[in-house]
Amino acid sequence: MVVDLGYREADRCSGDDPLSRTDRLFSLIDALRRRRRPVTAAVLAEELSVSERTIYRDIATLSGLGAPVEGEAGMGYVLRSGFFLPPLMFDEDEREALVLGARWVERQADSVLAKAATNAIAKIAMATPSDQREALAETGLWAALPQAEIDHTPVLKALREAIRREEKLFITYRDAAGAMTERTVWPIGMAFYDRKRLFSAWCELRTAFRHFHAENIGALSLTGERYPTRRAALVKAWRKEMRPAQTLARGS
């Protein structure tokens, strides 16, 4: 019996290897998974280093296998949410990235996220072929412990919830001069440093974006009120505002 894998002379010219077609299909699924909006065959072809004709054939193959790929040639493709493809397969770099990231969170974040990181790695291990589980457990990359134990779990948990829900926060905050102020802020993102936790927000008091140290928060409460602009739009505006400052900092 002859099975037609769709390999043609055109693919040979574009550098495709018929033996790597299964890997390419997995890579195509990963490329679609990473995007929430339709992506064109041209973009996918450039990312995977194949021809657009190959992408069209691979999309057809995935659809035939039951993958919920929506879209059409010229318009773009998107992988419908909820698609799961067991078992999970990771290469060596991906395994190390997952474990190192989880170990960093276990040591640097609040206790709720630390426990979530441990549980996530356990779930990944259960969904990974048995021959890869030992490699996950024995990855020789470790995250250093912070110089001092930091656990602002209630504050950090509330901040993460507010970011997730796009909800206003009311805080009492000690500013750079040491004065306590009361503010209503719209948190849009948080950064985890070795001994500091910073979050970015639109501050109603200053009518501008500001960066706050979580450890300087005296009290915090969720207001139950969503801020009027979507977080994605606020992040875009924040990045646009920050870019000139970063350019000046680089001396350009």
N, C-alpha and C positions, 0 to 999 in steps of 0.2 A: 504494500500500500504506500502510495506517495502522498505526503502531506505538504501542501503548498503554504509556505510561511510568508509568502508575499515578497520574497527576495528577488530582485530584478537587477539587470545590468545597471540601471540608473542608480541603484543604491550602492553598487560597487564603486561607481564613479564618485559618489558623495562620501565615501569612506565608511559605509555601514558594514558591519560584520554580522553575517547571518547567525553565527554562534552566540552573539551577545544580544539577540533580539529579546529574549526574556528579561534580561537586565534592563534593556531599553524601555520595555513596557512598564516595569516597576518605576523607572526613572520618570517616565511620562506621567504616571499616576502621582508621584511625589511632586512634580512640577505643577500639576493641576491642583493638588491639595493645598499648596502654598498660596494659592490665589483665591480671593473671594469674588473677583470680577472676571468676566470672559477674557481669555487670552488667545491671540491669533496663532495660527499655525506657523507663521513666519517667526514669531518670537520663540515658540517652542522649538522650532527647527534649529534656530541659532543656539539656544541653550543646550540642546542635546547633540549638536554638531551632526545633524542629518538633513536630508532634503525635506521640503514641505510635502512632497508626495509621500514620503515615508511617514510623516506625521498623520496625513489623512488616512493612510492604510492602518496605522497603529490605533488611531481613534476608532476606526471601524471595527478592528479586532477587539478592543476593549469593550465597545458597546455590545458586540456579539457575545462576549463572555459575561455580560450582565452588569458591567460597570455603568453607573448612572451618569454618563457624560452627555451634557446638553450643549447645543450650539450647531453651527454649520460653517462650512468653508467660507472664508471672507468676513465672517462676523465674529468668530472667536468661540472658544469652548470653555465650559466650566464643569467641575465635578460637583454634582449635587451633594449637599451636606448629609451626613449620616452614613456615608459609605465606609465600610471597614473591611480590611483585607488581611485576614490572619493567614499564617503566623507572621509576626513582625520579624523582619530581617534587617540586621544592621551590619555595616562593615566595621573595621577596627576603629577608624576615626570617629564614626557615629557612636559606637559603644562608649569610647572614652569621653566624648563630649557629654553624653547623657549622664554618665556616672559622676564626672567631675562637677557638672552643673548641679546635680542633686546634692552632692557632698558639700558644695559651697553653700547652698541654701540651708542645709542642715545645720551649718555652723554660723552663718551670718544673719539669717532672717529671724523673725519672731518664731515662737515655739509652735504656733499653728501651722505656719508654712514649713517649718522643719519637719514636723510629723507628716505633712502632705508629701514632701519630697521623698521621705522614706517609703511611704505607701506607694508612690508613683513608681519608684524603681522596682518594688516588689511586684507590682502589676505588670510592668514591662517584662520582668523576668519570667512571669507565668505565661505571657503571650509570646515568648521567644523560644525557638527550638532548643531542646535540652543541651545540644552541643555548644550553644552560645551562652548559657546561663552561668557557667563557671567563669567564662571570660568577663562577664559583667561583674561578678563578685570579686574577681581578682585583679581588676584594673589598677595599675600601679600609679595612679594619679590621686593626690590628696589635696584637700583645701585646708589652708592653715587656719588655726583657731584665732579669733580676734584677741587683741592684747588684753581686753577686759570683757567679762561677760556682760552682754547687753540683751535685755529682754523687755522691750516696750510693747509686749503683745497686745494689750487692750487698745493702745493708740494706733499701732500699725495695722491691726485687724480692722479697726474702724476706718482708717484711711483707705485700705484696700477695698473695703465694701463701698465707700463713697465713690472711689474711682470707677469701680465696676458698675455701679448703679447710676452714675452721672448725677450725684446728689450733693447738694450744698452742705457744708460743714460750718458749725459755729465753734470757734476756738478762742481760748485766751492764750496769748503768745508773748513770750519775752523777746523783745527786739534786740538789735545789736547794741543799743545803749543800756540795756538791762531793764527797760520799762515794760510793764505788762500792758498789753493792748487787747481789745476784743475785736474780733474780725469774723466776717462771713466770707468763706472762700469756696472756690469751685475747683477741687483737686482734679488734675488731669494725668499725673504720673508720679512715680516714686523711684528714687535711685538709692541703691544700697552700696555704701562704702564700708571700709574696714571697721571704723568705729562711729560712723555717722549714717543717719537715714534722712535724706532730703526728699521733699516733695514739691512739685511745681503746681501752681494754682493761680487762677484769676482771683485777685483780692478786691472785694467790693470797697474796702476802706481806701485803698490806693488807686482804684480803678485802673489796674495794670497787672501784668503777670508778675508774680513774686516767687521766690524760692524760700522754703521754710525748713528749719531743722526740727525733726520730730521730737528730739529730746528737749526742745525749748517750749513745747506745748504744755501749758499748765492744766487745762481742761479742754475737753472736746465732746461735742454731741452731734449726732446725725440729725438733720432738720426734717427729713422726710420730704424735702422739696427738691425736685430736679432743677438743675440749672438750665437756663433757657436756650443754650446753644449746645449742639451735640459735641461730645468730647473729641471726636475725630477732627472737627472743624477748629476747635480750640487748640488742639495739638499742632495742627497745620499753621495756625496763626502764631503760636508760641515759637515754633521752629523758624518761621520767617523772621520773627523779631530777634531771635538769638543768633542767627547766622551772621549779621554784620558784626556783632560783638566778638564772635569767634574769629572772624576774619581779621579784626583789629588785633586780637590777642596773638595771632600768628605773625603779626608784623607785615601783613600784605596789604 
